[in-house]
């Protein structure tokens, strides 16, 4: 005598078996053509004058306007680049300016550059 649980188990087993069999038959019917690996020829005798030259990225944009006033948008872009390059925010503006690789215009008299909490370059009183 069959119980409802055994009939359900048999039904589940049969359905799972049919799905696995169909997957095997459909998945194994295609054969992909494998292209031969390309042969790469290397020339080990490179003339010094023809050696590849690697250059750093583009030169940083000027951070001062033609009148000599600071361009805060450009300074903030340089600060973001510095943070991405060093993977940490600078401790202060002096650390940023020393290793940024960019010349910053001198601040107005009685002011100095600082970095605020939102990581923007600002002018503060001395």
C-alpha positions in Angstrom: 0.0 0.0 0.0 1.4 3.4 -1.1 1.2 6.4 1.2 0.7 9.9 -0.1 4.3 10.8 1.0 5.9 8.0 -1.0 3.8 8.9 -4.1 5.0 12.6 -3.7 8.6 11.4 -3.3 8.4 9.3 -6.4 6.9 12.2 -8.4 9.6 14.6 -7.2 12.4 12.0 -8.0 10.9 11.4 -11.5 10.6 15.1 -12.3 14.2 15.9 -11.1 15.5 13.0 -13.1 13.8 14.3 -16.3 15.2 17.8 -15.8 18.8 16.5 -15.2 18.5 14.2 -18.3 17.2 17.0 -20.4 20.1 19.3 -19.3 22.7 16.7 -20.0 21.3 16.0 -23.5 20.9 19.7 -24.4 24.1 20.8 -22.9 26.3 18.1 -24.4 25.0 18.4 -28.0 27.1 21.4 -29.0 30.7 21.2 -29.8 32.6 24.5 -29.8 35.3 25.1 -32.3 38.5 26.0 -30.6 40.7 28.5 -32.6 44.4 27.7 -32.5 46.3 30.0 -30.1 48.0 32.9 -31.8 51.7 32.7 -32.0 53.3 35.8 -30.5 56.8 36.6 -31.7 59.0 38.6 -29.5 62.0 40.5 -30.5 64.5 40.4 -27.6 67.0 42.7 -29.4 65.4 46.1 -29.0 67.5 49.1 -30.1 67.8 51.7 -27.4 66.4 54.4 -29.6 63.3 52.3 -30.4 62.6 51.2 -26.8 59.1 52.1 -25.6 58.9 55.3 -23.7 56.3 55.5 -20.9 55.1 58.8 -19.8 53.1 59.8 -16.7 49.5 60.9 -17.1 48.6 64.3 -18.3 50.1 67.3 -16.6 47.9 68.7 -13.9 45.8 71.7 -14.7 46.9 75.0 -13.5 45.4 75.9 -10.1 45.5 79.7 -10.5 43.5 82.0 -12.7 45.4 84.3 -15.0 45.1 87.1 -12.4 47.0 84.9 -9.9 44.0 84.2 -7.8 43.5 80.6 -6.6 41.2 78.4 -8.6 39.5 76.4 -5.9 37.7 74.1 -8.3 41.1 73.0 -9.8 42.6 72.7 -6.3 39.7 70.5 -5.2 40.2 68.3 -8.3 43.9 67.9 -7.4 42.9 67.1 -3.8 40.5 64.3 -5.0 43.3 62.9 -7.3 45.7 63.0 -4.4 43.2 61.1 -2.2 42.6 58.5 -4.9 46.3 58.1 -5.5 47.3 57.8 -1.9 44.2 56.0 -0.7 43.8 58.3 2.3 43.0 61.9 3.0 46.0 64.2 3.8 46.6 65.3 7.4 46.7 68.9 6.4 47.1 71.2 3.4 50.9 71.2 3.8 51.1 67.4 3.4 48.9 67.7 0.3 50.9 70.5 -1.3 54.3 68.9 -0.6 53.4 65.7 -2.5 50.8 66.9 -5.0 53.3 67.7 -7.7 51.4 71.0 -8.4 52.4 74.6 -7.7 49.8 76.4 -5.8 49.6 80.2 -5.8 50.4 81.9 -2.5 47.4 82.7 -0.4 46.3 86.3 0.2 48.0 88.2 3.0 46.8 87.1 6.5 45.2 83.9 5.1 46.4 80.3 4.6 45.0 77.3 2.8 43.4 74.5 4.8 41.3 71.4 4.0 37.8 71.4 5.7 35.9 68.3 6.9 34.2 67.9 3.5 37.7 67.6 1.8 37.6 70.9 0.1 40.4 73.5 0.0 39.4 76.7 1.7 41.1 79.9 2.9 41.3 80.5 6.7 42.7 83.3 8.8 46.2 82.7 10.1 
